[in-house]
Amino acid sequence: MPTDKDQQANPEQPDQTARKTLPNGHYFKIMGYLLTAAWVGYILAISGGDTSHPMFDYIFVVPLAFWIGGMIVGKILRAKSGADRP
């Protein structure tokens, strides 16, 4: 068990019981990556990799629109909550 002298000698040592977690923004970013990969996989599956398939036109447009929309929503929510960027 550390004594007061040990803690004073090394004050930068974090408490080992504290858990490190990611900020909420990182979870949304990871979810965006997974949803983008799922969308691209879905389009490739239904089109069979055929670039002339009508759905293939949306392979990049839909994820791009959702990423831009997510960035706008995130900026608005950050402004309302007063939070800083992760």
C-alpha positions in Angstrom: 0.0 0.0 0.0 1.5 3.3 -1.0 2.3 5.8 1.7 2.0 9.5 1.6 5.7 9.8 0.9 5.4 7.6 -2.2 2.5 9.7 -3.5 4.4 12.9 -2.9 7.5 11.5 -4.6 5.6 10.5 -7.7 2.4 12.7 -8.0 1.9 12.0 -11.7 1.1 8.3 -11.2 -2.6 7.9 -11.9 -4.8 5.9 -9.6 -4.8 2.3 -10.9 -8.5 1.8 -10.0 -9.6 4.6 -12.4 -10.8 3.2 -15.8 -9.8 4.8 -19.0 -12.7 5.4 -21.3 -13.1 7.0 -24.7 -15.0 10.3 -25.1 -18.5 10.0 -26.6 -17.3 11.5 -29.9 -15.0 8.5 -30.4 -17.8 6.1 -30.0 -19.8 7.9 -32.6 -16.9 7.9 -35.0 -16.3 4.2 -34.5 -20.1 3.6 -35.1 -19.8 5.7 -38.3 -16.9 3.6 -39.6 -18.9 0.4 -38.9 -22.0 1.7 -40.6 -20.1 2.9 -43.6 -18.4 -0.5 -44.0 -21.8 -2.2 -43.6 -23.4 0.1 -46.3 -20.6 -0.5 -48.8 -20.8 -4.3 -48.1 -24.5 -4.2 -48.5 -24.3 -2.3 -51.9 -21.6 -4.7 -53.1 -23.7 -7.7 -52.1 -27.0 -6.6 -53.8 -25.2 -5.3 -56.9 -22.8 -8.2 -57.2 -20.0 -5.8 -57.8 -21.7 -4.6 -61.0 -21.0 -0.9 -61.4 -23.9 -0.5 -63.8 -26.4 -1.5 -61.1 -28.6 1.4 -60.1 -27.8 1.1 -56.4 -24.1 1.3 -57.1 -24.5 5.1 -57.7 -25.2 5.5 -53.9 -22.2 3.5 -52.6 -20.3 6.6 -51.6 -22.9 9.4 -51.7 -25.0 8.0 -48.8 -22.2 7.5 -46.4 -20.7 10.9 -47.3 -24.1 12.6 -46.7 -24.4 10.9 -43.3 -20.8 11.9 -42.3 -21.4 15.5 -43.2 -24.8 15.5 -41.4 -23.2 13.9 -38.4 -20.5 16.5 -38.3 -23.2 19.3 -38.4 -25.3 17.6 -35.7 -22.1 17.1 -33.5 -21.1 20.7 -33.9 -24.6 21.9 -32.9 -24.7 19.6 -29.9 -21.2 20.6 -28.8 -22.2 24.3 -29.0 -25.3 23.7 -26.9 -23.6 21.7 -24.2 -20.4 23.8 -24.1 -18.3 20.7 -24.4 -14.9 20.7 -26.0 -13.8 18.5 -29.0 -12.4 15.1 -27.9 
